[in-house]
Amino acid sequence: MRALYRPKKGRTQPKLPGVTWVAGDLSNPQLLRDFVKGTHTVIHCAGVVRGATQEDFDKVNEQGALNVAEAAAEQSIAPRFLLISSLAARESQLSYYAGSKWRGECALKKVAKNLRWTILRPPAVYGPGDKELLPLFRSIANGFAPTPAVKNSSISMIYVDDLALAIIAWLEADSGYGQTFELDDGFQGGYNWANILEIGSRVLRDGGKVRRIQIPIFIFNIVAKINLFAATLFSYAPMLTPGKVREIIHPDWLADNKAFRQVIDWQPQYNLQRGLATIFNKDDKSKGG
């Protein structure tokens, strides 16, 4: 197995059985052709989640996906191709990120005639290495939760192990080609802030009180605009931008894994309670997913 990684000063890759790490980036077509040569399957999960401009996202999420897909399609025996996209692609108008993930899907379809491809759209993915949701869960463990002041929102989630198992199931099934599937943990109706905090309280504080600190959306917008301006001055990739705020307040991030389960033998094993218990090494009382 070959795995492409972006070299960075001080970055060392873990030694994993059967894995050969290849240093490079998605802008080098010849490297990509050599990288996928002779492979049976390509799983493309690289992506950019921070940026200030559309170009910041498109150069990886769109052009990068196209470059990898073209390299795969040029092989004498084209490998299977799995693109890990995002549920955000369903609402491409909301942000540069969401639009770039949708355009990445379109880029793959440009070369679809030579590939057996599948697209997976996971919702919010969380786990031990998560840098977006994990800070919130740690705050809940400490008894408080800063959240946006929104109502009636539905959010689907998926634990990172379940996403990995979905990929393995797709590999074993050898089916589902030419289709785009949503994934989630199967929690009926999705999560909202009330049940996220209730589950977090139960798992992380043994039922202790969690104080919700609702932050007005105009505060998010002010910080996002300042952050975007500062990013242009200091040349860094911001996370909180006006586009990200639009994603945060969007009322419907509810996914449905039914179509995927009808084609692929996969069932999510982790609801939020079990996922949090696993991350924080707590006793799991959910008895399965």
VEXLUM-505302 format. One record per atom (N, C-alpha, C): residue in three letters; atom name; x, y, z. Coordinates in steps of 0.02 Angstrom, whole numbers, plus 50000, padded with zeros to 5 digits. Example, Ala and Ser with C-alpha at 12.3 -4.5 7.8 and 13.67 -1.06 7.14 Angstrom:
2
Ala;N;50660;49716;50390
Ala;CA;50615;49775;50390
Ala;C;50660;49835;50390
Ser;N;50642;49888;50354
Ser;CA;50684;49947;50357
Ser;C;50645;50002;50394
//
This chain:
289
Met;N;50042;49941;50000
Met;CA;50000;50000;50000
Met;C;50044;50062;50000
Arg;N;50027;50110;49957
Arg;CA;50063;50174;49955
Arg;C;50018;50229;49983
Ala;N;50048;50274;50020
Ala;CA;50011;50330;50048
Ala;C;50050;50394;50034
Leu;N;50016;50442;50002
Leu;CA;50047;50506;49985
Leu;C;50040;50553;50044
Tyr;N;50094;50588;50061
Tyr;CA;50090;50638;50114
Tyr;C;50128;50701;50092
Arg;N;50106;50757;50121
Arg;CA;50137;50820;50105
Arg;C;50196;50832;50153
Pro;N;50257;50836;50127
Pro;CA;50315;50846;50171
Pro;C;50313;50914;50205
Lys;N;50333;50914;50267
Lys;CA;50335;50975;50307
Lys;C;50390;50970;50358
Lys;N;50424;51024;50372
Lys;CA;50479;51024;50419
Lys;C;50455;50997;50487
Gly;N;50493;50947;50511
Gly;CA;50476;50918;50575
Gly;C;50424;50863;50572
Arg;N;50394;50851;50513
Arg;CA;50343;50799;50507
Arg;C;50374;50732;50493
Thr;N;50358;50682;50532
Thr;CA;50380;50614;50520
Thr;C;50319;50569;50517
Gln;N;50319;50522;50471
Gln;CA;50262;50478;50462
Gln;C;50270;50416;50506
Pro;N;50215;50392;50534
Pro;CA;50218;50332;50576
Pro;C;50235;50270;50535
Lys;N;50270;50225;50566
Lys;CA;50287;50161;50534
Lys;C;50227;50114;50541
Leu;N;50196;50099;50483
Leu;CA;50137;50056;50483
Leu;C;50151;49995;50440
Pro;N;50132;49936;50462
Pro;CA;50144;49875;50423
Pro;C;50114;49879;50353
Gly;N;50154;49865;50303
Gly;CA;50130;49863;50234
Gly;C;50119;49930;50201
Val;N;50137;49985;50235
Val;CA;50125;50053;50207
Val;C;50191;50083;50186
Thr;N;50194;50106;50123
Thr;CA;50251;50143;50098
Thr;C;50231;50216;50089
Trp;N;50263;50260;50126
Trp;CA;50247;50331;50123
Trp;C;50284;50364;50064
Val;N;50248;50405;50027
Val;CA;50277;50440;49970
Val;C;50267;50515;49980
Ala;N;50322;50552;49982
Ala;CA;50318;50624;49991
Ala;C;50300;50658;49925
Gly;N;50255;50707;49928
Gly;CA;50236;50742;49867
Gly;C;50175;50785;49879
Asp;N;50147;50812;49825
Asp;CA;50085;50850;49830
Asp;C;50042;50837;49769
Leu;N;49983;50865;49770
Leu;CA;49933;50850;49718
Leu;C;49941;50891;49655
Ser;N;49992;50934;49653
Ser;CA;50001;50977;49595
Ser;C;50052;50949;49545
Asn;N;50079;50890;49559
Asn;CA;50131;50860;49517
Asn;C;50102;50800;49479
Pro;N;50079;50810;49417
Pro;CA;50047;50756;49380
Pro;C;50091;50695;49370
Gln;N;50156;50705;49356
Gln;CA;50199;50647;49344
Gln;C;50207;50607;49408
Leu;N;50217;50640;49464
Leu;CA;50222;50605;49528
Leu;C;50158;50564;49541
Leu;N;50101;50594;49526
Leu;CA;50038;50559;49537
Leu;C;50030;50499;49492
Arg;N;50052;50505;49429
Arg;CA;50049;50448;49384
Arg;C;50092;50391;49409
Asp;N;50152;50407;49432
Asp;CA;50196;50356;49461
Asp;C;50166;50327;49525
Phe;N;50134;50370;49564
Phe;CA;50106;50349;49628
Phe;C;50051;50297;49619
Val;N;50007;50307;49569
Val;CA;49950;50262;49560
Val;C;49964;50205;49512
Lys;N;50023;50204;49482
Lys;CA;50039;50153;49433
Lys;C;50035;50083;49463
Gly;N;49998;50040;49429
Gly;CA;49993;49971;49451
Gly;C;49946;49958;49509
Thr;N;49912;50009;49531
Thr;CA;49867;50000;49589
Thr;C;49799;49973;49567
His;N;49765;49941;49613
His;CA;49698;49915;49599
His;C;49644;49964;49623
Thr;N;49661;50005;49673
Thr;CA;49612;50051;49702
Thr;C;49648;50115;49724
Val;N;49616;50172;49712
Val;CA;49640;50236;49737
Val;C;49587;50265;49783
Ile;N;49607;50282;49844
Ile;CA;49563;50316;49892
Ile;C;49589;50386;49901
His;N;49550;50434;49879
His;CA;49571;50505;49882
His;C;49535;50538;49940
Cys;N;49573;50553;49993
Cys;CA;49542;50585;50052
Cys;C;49577;50650;50071
Ala;N;49622;50674;50029
Ala;CA;49657;50737;50043
Ala;C;49607;50795;50037
Gly;N;49617;50846;50077
Gly;CA;49573;50904;50072
Gly;C;49599;50962;50113
Val;N;49577;51021;50094
Val;CA;49593;51083;50131
Val;C;49530;51108;50164
Val;N;49533;51121;50229
Val;CA;49475;51146;50266
Val;C;49484;51217;50290
Arg;N;49543;51245;50283
Arg;CA;49557;51314;50303
Arg;C;49579;51355;50243
Gly;N;49557;51418;50240
Gly;CA;49579;51461;50186
Gly;C;49542;51527;50186
Ala;N;49570;51575;50150
Ala;CA;49540;51642;50147
Ala;C;49507;51656;50080
Thr;N;49527;51620;50028
Thr;CA;49501;51633;49961
Thr;C;49477;51569;49929
Gln;N;49438;51576;49876
Gln;CA;49415;51518;49840
Gln;C;49474;51477;49813
Glu;N;49526;51512;49790
Glu;CA;49585;51478;49764
Glu;C;49618;51434;49816
Asp;N;49619;51457;49879
Asp;CA;49649;51418;49933
Asp;C;49618;51349;49937
Phe;N;49553;51345;49926
Phe;CA;49519;51281;49930
Phe;C;49520;51243;49864
Asp;N;49509;51278;49808
Asp;CA;49502;51244;49744
Asp;C;49566;51211;49720
Lys;N;49624;51238;49738
Lys;CA;49687;51209;49713
Lys;C;49698;51138;49739
Val;N;49667;51122;49795
Val;CA;49673;51054;49822
Val;C;49607;51015;49813
Asn;N;49552;51045;49836
Asn;CA;49489;51009;49837
Asn;C;49459;50998;49768
Glu;N;49474;51042;49721
Glu;CA;49450;51032;49652
Glu;C;49507;51008;49607
Gln;N;49558;51051;49598
Gln;CA;49611;51033;49551
Gln;C;49650;50972;49574
Gly;N;49662;50967;49639
Gly;CA;49696;50908;49665
Gly;C;49658;50844;49651
Ala;N;49592;50846;49662
Ala;CA;49551;50787;49648
Ala;C;49553;50770;49574
Leu;N;49551;50822;49531
Leu;CA;49554;50810;49459
Leu;C;49621;50779;49439
Asn;N;49676;50805;49468
Asn;CA;49742;50779;49450
Asn;C;49749;50705;49468
Val;N;49725;50687;49527
Val;CA;49729;50617;49548
Val;C;49684;50573;49505
Ala;N;49623;50597;49490
Ala;CA;49577;50558;49449
Ala;C;49605;50549;49378
Glu;N;49635;50601;49351
Glu;CA;49664;50595;49284
Glu;C;49722;50546;49283
Ala;N;49764;50548;49335
Ala;CA;49819;50501;49340
Ala;C;49794;50429;49342
Ala;N;49740;50418;49379
Ala;CA;49712;50351;49383
Ala;C;49681;50329;49317
Ala;N;49645;50376;49285
Ala;CA;49611;50360;49222
Ala;C;49660;50345;49165
Glu;N;49721;50372;49170
Glu;CA;49771;50361;49117
Glu;C;49805;50293;49120
Gln;N;49795;50256;49174
Gln;CA;49827;50191;49180
Gln;C;49798;50142;49129
Ser;N;49838;50095;49107
Ser;CA;49814;50047;49057
Ser;C;49756;50006;49085
Ile;N;49761;49989;49149
Ile;CA;49704;49959;49184
Ile;C;49685;50007;49240
Ala;N;49632;50044;49230
Ala;CA;49614;50097;49277
Ala;C;49593;50067;49344
Pro;N;49619;50093;49399
Pro;CA;49598;50068;49465
Pro;C;49529;50094;49485
Arg;N;49500;50061;49533
Arg;CA;49439;50088;49564
Arg;C;49457;50152;49599
Phe;N;49408;50197;49605
Phe;CA;49423;50263;49633
Phe;C;49369;50282;49684
Leu;N;49390;50294;49745
Leu;CA;49345;50316;49798
Leu;C;49364;50387;49819
Leu;N;49317;50433;49812
Leu;CA;49328;50502;49833
Leu;C;49292;50514;49899
Ile;N;49330;50533;49950
Ile;CA;49300;50553;50013
Ile;C;49286;50628;50009
Ser;N;49224;50645;49999
Ser;CA;49204;50715;49991
Ser;C;49179;50741;50059
Ser;N;49124;50776;50060
Ser;CA;49096;50804;50121
Ser;C;49022;50817;50111
Leu;N;48984;50811;50165
Leu;CA;48913;50829;50161
Leu;C;48904;50902;50142
Ala;N;48956;50942;50155
Ala;CA;48953;51013;50137
Ala;C;48943;51023;50062
Ala;N;48964;50975;50021
Ala;CA;48957;50981;49949
Ala;C;48884;50985;49928
Arg;N;48839;50961;49971
Arg;CA;48767;50965;49957
Arg;C;48742;51036;49958
Glu;N;48778;51081;49993
Glu;CA;48759;51151;49998
Glu;C;48817;51194;49973
Ser;N;48833;51186;49909
Ser;CA;48894;51216;49881
Ser;C;48894;51292;49882
Gln;N;48835;51323;49890
Gln;CA;48831;51396;49889
Gln;C;48852;51429;49955
Leu;N;48861;51390;50007
Leu;CA;48872;51419;50073
Leu;C;48941;51447;50083
Ser;N;48992;51416;50056
Ser;CA;49060;51436;50072
Ser;C;49108;51414;50017
Tyr;N;49168;51443;50018
Tyr;CA;49220;51421;49972
Tyr;C;49235;51347;49982
Tyr;N;49236;51325;50045
Tyr;CA;49250;51255;50059
Tyr;C;49197;51210;50028
Ala;N;49133;51225;50043
Ala;CA;49079;51183;50018
Ala;C;49079;51181;49942
Gly;N;49089;51239;49911
Gly;CA;49091;51242;49838
Gly;C;49149;51202;49810
Ser;N;49206;51205;49843
Ser;CA;49265;51168;49818
Ser;C;49255;51093;49822
Lys;N;49221;51069;49874
Lys;CA;49208;50997;49880
Lys;C;49159;50974;49826
Trp;N;49110;51016;49810
Trp;CA;49063;50999;49756
Trp;C;49100;50999;49689
Arg;N;49143;51049;49678
Arg;CA;49180;51052;49615
Arg;C;49229;50994;49610
Gly;N;49255;50971;49667
Gly;CA;49298;50912;49667
Gly;C;49260;50850;49643
Glu;N;49197;50844;49664
Glu;CA;49156;50788;49641
Glu;C;49145;50793;49565
Cys;N;49131;50854;49542
Cys;CA;49121;50865;49470
Cys;C;49185;50850;49431
Ala;N;49243;50867;49460
Ala;CA;49306;50854;49427
Ala;C;49316;50779;49416
Leu;N;49299;50739;49467
Leu;CA;49304;50667;49460
Leu;C;49259;50642;49404
Lys;N;49199;50669;49401
Lys;CA;49151;50645;49351
Lys;C;49172;50663;49279
Lys;N;49217;50713;49273
Lys;CA;49243;50731;49206
Lys;C;49280;50673;49174
Val;N;49312;50632;49215
Val;CA;49351;50576;49188
Val;C;49317;50510;49204
Ala;N;49252;50513;49220
Ala;CA;49216;50455;49245
Ala;C;49213;50397;49195
Lys;N;49215;50412;49130
Lys;CA;49207;50359;49081
Lys;C;49262;50307;49085
Asn;N;49319;50326;49113
Asn;CA;49375;50279;49119
Asn;C;49385;50251;49189
Leu;N;49339;50267;49235
Leu;CA;49347;50246;49304
Leu;C;49284;50216;49333
Arg;N;49293;50168;49378
Arg;CA;49238;50144;49420
Arg;C;49244;50184;49485
Trp;N;49202;50235;49491
Trp;CA;49210;50281;49547
Trp;C;49150;50280;49594
Thr;N;49163;50298;49655
Thr;CA;49112;50308;49706
Thr;C;49131;50369;49747
Ile;N;49080;50407;49767
Ile;CA;49091;50466;49810
Ile;C;49056;50454;49876
Leu;N;49092;50466;49931
Leu;CA;49062;50464;49998
Leu;C;49061;50534;50026
Arg;N;49003;50552;50054
Arg;CA;48994;50617;50086
Arg;C;48983;50609;50161
Pro;N;49035;50607;50201
Pro;CA;49025;50603;50273
Pro;C;49004;50670;50301
Pro;N;48967;50671;50357
Pro;CA;48952;50734;50391
Pro;C;49010;50752;50436
Ala;N;48997;50785;50493
Ala;CA;49050;50802;50540
Ala;C;49084;50739;50566
Val;N;49148;50733;50553
Val;CA;49187;50675;50575
Val;C;49224;50694;50639
Tyr;N;49219;50653;50690
Tyr;CA;49255;50667;50752
Tyr;C;49293;50605;50775
Gly;N;49342;50616;50817
Gly;CA;49382;50561;50842
Gly;C;49441;50589;50882
Pro;N;49487;50546;50902
Pro;CA;49543;50568;50945
Pro;C;49586;50623;50915
Gly;N;49595;50625;50850
Gly;CA;49638;50676;50819
Gly;C;49601;50735;50792
Asp;N;49537;50740;50806
Asp;CA;49495;50794;50778
Asp;C;49514;50862;50807
Lys;N;49518;50913;50764
Lys;CA;49536;50980;50786
Lys;C;49477;51028;50786
Glu;N;49419;51005;50764
Glu;CA;49361;51050;50761
Glu;C;49311;51036;50817
Leu;N;49288;50974;50823
Leu;CA;49239;50958;50875
Leu;C;49269;50939;50941
Leu;N;49330;50913;50941
Leu;CA;49360;50891;51004
Leu;C;49368;50947;51055
Pro;N;49386;51009;51034
Pro;CA;49388;51063;51084
Pro;C;49320;51075;51117
Leu;N;49266;51069;51079
Leu;CA;49199;51077;51109
Leu;C;49187;51022;51161
Phe;N;49203;50960;51143
Phe;CA;49191;50905;51190
Phe;C;49233;50913;51254
Arg;N;49294;50939;51246
Arg;CA;49335;50952;51306
Arg;C;49305;51006;51350
Ser;N;49275;51056;51317
Ser;CA;49240;51108;51356
Ser;C;49182;51080;51394
Ile;N;49144;51035;51361
Ile;CA;49088;51003;51395
Ile;C;49113;50963;51456
Ala;N;49169;50929;51447
Ala;CA;49197;50891;51503
Ala;C;49216;50936;51561
Asn;N;49230;51000;51545
Asn;CA;49247;51049;51597
Asn;C;49187;51087;51623
Gly;N;49127;51071;51596
Gly;CA;49066;51099;51624
Gly;C;49037;51158;51588
Phe;N;49064;51176;51531
Phe;CA;49034;51232;51493
Phe;C;49040;51217;51418
Ala;N;48996;51249;51379
Ala;CA;48995;51236;51307
Ala;C;48977;51299;51269
Pro;N;49027;51331;51239
Pro;CA;49012;51389;51195
Pro;C;48983;51364;51129
Thr;N;48922;51386;51114
Thr;CA;48889;51363;51053
Thr;C;48857;51423;51017
Pro;N;48846;51417;50952
Pro;CA;48810;51471;50917
Pro;C;48737;51474;50939
Ala;N;48710;51534;50941
Ala;CA;48641;51544;50962
Ala;C;48594;51530;50903
Val;N;48586;51466;50887
Val;CA;48541;51446;50833
Val;C;48488;51398;50860
Lys;N;48432;51395;50826
Lys;CA;48378;51351;50846
Lys;C;48361;51304;50788
Asn;N;48331;51247;50807
Asn;CA;48303;51200;50758
Asn;C;48354;51176;50706
Ser;N;48415;51165;50727
Ser;CA;48464;51138;50681
Ser;C;48470;51063;50689
Ser;N;48484;51028;50634
Ser;CA;48494;50956;50635
Ser;C;48563;50940;50608
Ile;N;48602;50904;50647
Ile;CA;48671;50889;50629
Ile;C;48683;50814;50632
Ser;N;48708;50786;50578
Ser;CA;48729;50716;50580
Ser;C;48804;50714;50595
Met;N;48825;50659;50625
Met;CA;48895;50649;50641
Met;C;48916;50578;50624
Ile;N;48981;50567;50622
Ile;CA;49007;50499;50614
Ile;C;49074;50495;50648
Tyr;N;49084;50441;50686
Tyr;CA;49147;50429;50720
Tyr;C;49198;50405;50668
Val;N;49260;50425;50677
Val;CA;49311;50412;50626
Val;C;49319;50338;50612
Asp;N;49312;50295;50663
Asp;CA;49319;50223;50651
Asp;C;49263;50197;50605
Asp;N;49202;50224;50613
Asp;CA;49147;50203;50570
Asp;C;49159;50224;50498
Leu;N;49188;50283;50488
Leu;CA;49205;50304;50420
Leu;C;49257;50257;50390
Ala;N;49307;50239;50429
Ala;CA;49358;50192;50405
Ala;C;49327;50124;50388
Leu;N;49281;50101;50430
Leu;CA;49249;50037;50417
Leu;C;49204;50040;50355
Ala;N;49174;50099;50341
Ala;CA;49135;50107;50280
Ala;C;49179;50101;50218
Ile;N;49239;50129;50222
Ile;CA;49287;50124;50167
Ile;C;49307;50052;50156
Ile;N;49322;50016;50210
Ile;CA;49341;49946;50205
Ile;C;49284;49905;50175
Ala;N;49222;49919;50197
Ala;CA;49165;49883;50171
Ala;C;49157;49895;50096
Trp;N;49168;49957;50074
Trp;CA;49165;49972;50002
Trp;C;49218;49933;49964
Leu;N;49278;49930;49992
Leu;CA;49332;49893;49960
Leu;C;49313;49819;49951
Glu;N;49283;49791;50002
Glu;CA;49266;49720;50000
Glu;C;49206;49706;49955
Ala;N;49160;49754;49950
Ala;CA;49099;49743;49912
Ala;C;49109;49746;49837
Asp;N;49156;49789;49815
Asp;CA;49168;49798;49743
Asp;C;49103;49816;49707
Ser;N;49067;49865;49734
Ser;CA;49004;49887;49704
Ser;C;48992;49959;49723
Gly;N;48935;49986;49701
Gly;CA;48917;50055;49717
Gly;C;48949;50105;49670
Tyr;N;48969;50084;49611
Tyr;CA;49004;50129;49565
Tyr;C;48956;50178;49532
Gly;N;48982;50238;49517
Gly;CA;48943;50289;49485
Gly;C;48891;50321;49530
Gln;N;48900;50314;49596
Gln;CA;48851;50339;49644
Gln;C;48884;50382;49697
Thr;N;48844;50427;49725
Thr;CA;48865;50469;49780
Thr;C;48823;50452;49841
Phe;N;48857;50435;49896
Phe;CA;48822;50413;49957
Phe;C;48837;50459;50016
Glu;N;48785;50471;50055
Glu;CA;48794;50505;50119
Glu;C;48806;50452;50174
Leu;N;48843;50472;50225
Leu;CA;48855;50429;50282
Leu;C;48835;50465;50346
Asp;N;48817;50427;50397
Asp;CA;48806;50455;50463
Asp;C;48805;50398;50513
Asp;N;48798;50414;50577
Asp;CA;48800;50361;50628
Asp;C;48732;50330;50642
Gly;N;48681;50349;50604
Gly;CA;48616;50318;50610
Gly;C;48572;50346;50665
Phe;N;48593;50399;50699
Phe;CA;48553;50428;50752
Phe;C;48491;50461;50722
Gln;N;48433;50435;50740
Gln;CA;48370;50456;50709
Gln;C;48358;50531;50718
Gly;N;48348;50565;50661
Gly;CA;48333;50637;50663
Gly;C;48393;50682;50672
Gly;N;48453;50652;50681
Gly;CA;48513;50692;50689
Gly;C;48517;50723;50759
Tyr;N;48571;50758;50771
Tyr;CA;48584;50789;50836
Tyr;C;48566;50863;50833
Asn;N;48550;50891;50892
Asn;CA;48545;50963;50900
Asn;C;48586;50981;50962
Trp;N;48591;51045;50977
Trp;CA;48634;51065;51032
Trp;C;48609;51038;51098
Ala;N;48543;51031;51105
Ala;CA;48515;51006;51168
Ala;C;48537;50935;51181
Asn;N;48530;50890;51131
Asn;CA;48548;50821;51145
Asn;C;48624;50809;51142
Ile;N;48661;50852;51106
Ile;CA;48734;50847;51109
Ile;C;48758;50862;51180
Leu;N;48731;50914;51211
Leu;CA;48752;50932;51278
Leu;C;48727;50881;51329
Glu;N;48667;50853;51317
Glu;CA;48641;50802;51363
Glu;C;48685;50739;51362
Ile;N;48702;50718;51301
Ile;CA;48745;50658;51295
Ile;C;48814;50673;51323
Gly;N;48841;50732;51307
Gly;CA;48906;50750;51333
Gly;C;48907;50752;51409
Ser;N;48855;50779;51439
Ser;CA;48850;50782;51511
Ser;C;48850;50712;51541
Arg;N;48810;50667;51511
Arg;CA;48803;50600;51537
Arg;C;48869;50561;51534
Val;N;48904;50568;51477
Val;CA;48965;50528;51466
Val;C;49025;50559;51500
Leu;N;49032;50626;51494
Leu;CA;49094;50659;51515
Leu;C;49091;50688;51585
Arg;N;49031;50696;51613
Arg;CA;49025;50726;51680
Arg;C;48980;50686;51726
Asp;N;48967;50622;51705
Asp;CA;48924;50578;51746
Asp;C;48858;50611;51763
Gly;N;48830;50647;51714
Gly;CA;48766;50680;51724
Gly;C;48770;50748;51755
Gly;N;48831;50772;51768
Gly;CA;48838;50838;51798
Gly;C;48818;50894;51750
Lys;N;48806;50952;51778
Lys;CA;48781;51009;51740
Lys;C;48832;51034;51689
Val;N;48807;51051;51630
Val;CA;48847;51083;51579
Val;C;48815;51150;51563
Arg;N;48851;51204;51572
Arg;CA;48823;51270;51559
Arg;C;48833;51287;51485
Arg;N;48777;51300;51451
Arg;CA;48781;51319;51381
Arg;C;48789;51395;51375
Ile;N;48841;51416;51341
Ile;CA;48853;51487;51329
Ile;C;48837;51501;51256
Gln;N;48779;51531;51244
Gln;CA;48757;51543;51176
Gln;C;48788;51608;51149
Ile;N;48825;51601;51096
Ile;CA;48860;51659;51066
Ile;C;48818;51685;51008
Pro;N;48798;51748;51010
Pro;CA;48757;51776;50955
Pro;C;48793;51771;50888
Ile;N;48755;51761;50837
Ile;CA;48784;51751;50771
Ile;C;48821;51813;50747
Phe;N;48798;51872;50768
Phe;CA;48833;51932;50745
Phe;C;48905;51934;50772
Ile;N;48916;51904;50830
Ile;CA;48984;51899;50858
Ile;C;49027;51854;50814
Phe;N;48998;51797;50793
Phe;CA;49034;51753;50747
Phe;C;49052;51790;50683
Asn;N;49005;51829;50657
Asn;CA;49017;51865;50595
Asn;C;49072;51918;50602
Ile;N;49071;51954;50658
Ile;CA;49123;52004;50670
Ile;C;49192;51972;50674
Val;N;49196;51918;50714
Val;CA;49260;51883;50721
Val;C;49283;51855;50654
Ala;N;49236;51828;50616
Ala;CA;49253;51799;50551
Ala;C;49281;51851;50504
Lys;N;49252;51910;50502
Lys;CA;49276;51964;50458
Lys;C;49345;51989;50480
Ile;N;49354;51995;50545
Ile;CA;49420;52015;50571
Ile;C;49472;51962;50554
Asn;N;49452;51900;50563
Asn;CA;49497;51844;50548
Asn;C;49517;51843;50475
Leu;N;49469;51856;50431
Leu;CA;49482;51856;50360
Leu;C;49529;51913;50341
Phe;N;49518;51971;50370
Phe;CA;49562;52029;50357
Phe;C;49632;52015;50382
Ala;N;49638;51988;50442
Ala;CA;49704;51973;50470
Ala;C;49740;51921;50428
Ala;N;49703;51874;50399
Ala;CA;49734;51822;50358
Ala;C;49767;51851;50297
Thr;N;49737;51904;50268
Thr;CA;49768;51936;50210
Thr;C;49831;51974;50229
Leu;N;49833;51999;50291
Leu;CA;49892;52036;50313
Leu;C;49950;51991;50332
Phe;N;49934;51935;50365
Phe;CA;49986;51892;50393
Phe;C;49994;51826;50356
Ser;N;49957;51818;50302
Ser;CA;49965;51759;50258
Ser;C;49958;51693;50295
Tyr;N;49903;51684;50329
Tyr;CA;49889;51619;50360
Tyr;C;49819;51596;50337
Ala;N;49806;51532;50348
Ala;CA;49743;51503;50327
Ala;C;49694;51502;50385
Pro;N;49642;51543;50384
Pro;CA;49595;51546;50441
Pro;C;49544;51490;50437
Met;N;49518;51471;50496
Met;CA;49463;51423;50499
Met;C;49396;51459;50500
Leu;N;49388;51507;50546
Leu;CA;49325;51543;50551
Leu;C;49323;51601;50502
Thr;N;49282;51594;50451
Thr;CA;49272;51645;50399
Thr;C;49197;51656;50391
Pro;N;49177;51707;50354
Pro;CA;49105;51716;50342
Pro;C;49071;51654;50312
Gly;N;49107;51620;50267
Gly;CA;49080;51559;50238
Gly;C;49070;51505;50291
Lys;N;49118;51498;50336
Lys;CA;49112;51448;50389
Lys;C;49054;51465;50435
Val;N;49042;51529;50447
Val;CA;48984;51548;50488
Val;C;48919;51527;50454
Arg;N;48915;51536;50389
Arg;CA;48855;51514;50353
Arg;C;48846;51439;50359
Glu;N;48901;51401;50358
Glu;CA;48896;51329;50369
Glu;C;48869;51314;50439
Ile;N;48896;51350;50489
Ile;CA;48878;51337;50558
Ile;C;48804;51348;50571
Ile;N;48776;51401;50541
Ile;CA;48706;51418;50556
Ile;C;48657;51385;50508
His;N;48682;51348;50458
His;CA;48637;51313;50412
His;C;48595;51263;50452
Pro;N;48529;51262;50443
Pro;CA;48486;51222;50488
Pro;C;48485;51147;50473
Asp;N;48506;51126;50414
Asp;CA;48498;51056;50395
Asp;C;48563;51024;50373
Trp;N;48597;50991;50420
Trp;CA;48655;50949;50403
Trp;C;48638;50877;50421
Leu;N;48577;50857;50403
Leu;CA;48554;50789;50418
Leu;C;48570;50744;50359
Ala;N;48608;50691;50372
Ala;CA;48627;50643;50321
Ala;C;48586;50578;50330
Asp;N;48587;50537;50278
Asp;CA;48550;50474;50279
Asp;C;48593;50420;50246
Asn;N;48612;50369;50284
Asn;CA;48656;50318;50257
Asn;C;48619;50259;50226
Lys;N;48552;50265;50220
Lys;CA;48512;50209;50196
Lys;C;48534;50184;50127
Ala;N;48545;50230;50081
Ala;CA;48564;50209;50013
Ala;C;48630;50171;50013
Phe;N;48677;50193;50053
Phe;CA;48741;50158;50057
Phe;C;48732;50088;50086
Arg;N;48692;50082;50139
Arg;CA;48682;50017;50171
Arg;C;48645;49968;50126
Gln;N;48605;49994;50079
Gln;CA;48570;49950;50033
Gln;C;48618;49919;49982
Val;N;48675;49951;49971
Val;CA;48723;49927;49921
Val;C;48783;49893;49954
Ile;N;48803;49919;50012
Ile;CA;48864;49896;50046
Ile;C;48845;49867;50114
Asp;N;48876;49811;50132
Asp;CA;48863;49779;50196
Asp;C;48901;49816;50251
Trp;N;48869;49868;50277
Trp;CA;48901;49910;50328
Trp;C;48848;49936;50375
Gln;N;48864;49938;50439
Gln;CA;48822;49968;50489
Gln;C;48865;50009;50536
Pro;N;48846;50071;50552
Pro;CA;48885;50110;50600
Pro;C;48884;50078;50669
Gln;N;48940;50080;50703
Gln;CA;48947;50049;50769
Gln;C;48949;50099;50826
Tyr;N;48958;50162;50809
Tyr;CA;48968;50213;50861
Tyr;C;48916;50268;50856
Asn;N;48871;50273;50906
Asn;CA;48833;50333;50913
Asn;C;48876;50384;50951
Leu;N;48850;50444;50963
Leu;CA;48891;50495;50995
Leu;C;48911;50474;51066
Gln;N;48866;50441;51101
Gln;CA;48882;50419;51169
Gln;C;48942;50371;51169
Arg;N;48940;50322;51125
Arg;CA;48995;50274;51123
Arg;C;49059;50306;51097
Gly;N;49052;50352;51048
Gly;CA;49110;50386;51022
Gly;C;49146;50427;51074
Leu;N;49108;50466;51113
Leu;CA;49138;50506;51166
Leu;C;49169;50462;51220
Ala;N;49135;50408;51236
Ala;CA;49162;50363;51287
Ala;C;49229;50334;51264
Thr;N;49235;50319;51200
Thr;CA;49297;50292;51173
Thr;C;49353;50344;51174
Ile;N;49338;50405;51152
Ile;CA;49389;50457;51150
Ile;C;49416;50473;51219
Phe;N;49370;50478;51267
Phe;CA;49390;50501;51334
Phe;C;49400;50443;51383
Asn;N;49399;50381;51356
Asn;CA;49413;50322;51396
Asn;C;49365;50316;51455
Lys;N;49301;50324;51439
Lys;CA;49249;50319;51490
Lys;C;49212;50252;51481
Asp;N;49177;50230;51534
Asp;CA;49135;50170;51528
Asp;C;49080;50184;51478
Asp;N;49072;50138;51430
Asp;CA;49020;50146;51379
Asp;C;48956;50110;51401
Lys;N;48903;50149;51410
Lys;CA;48839;50120;51432
Lys;C;48788;50116;51376
Ser;N;48810;50133;51314
Ser;CA;48762;50135;51259
Ser;C;48748;50067;51230
Lys;N;48791;50017;51244
Lys;CA;48782;49948;51220
Lys;C;48773;49946;51145
Gly;N;48823;49971;51110
Gly;CA;48822;49968;51037
Gly;C;48804;50034;51006
Gly;N;48800;50033;50938
Gly;CA;48788;50095;50903
Gly;C;48716;50110;50896
//
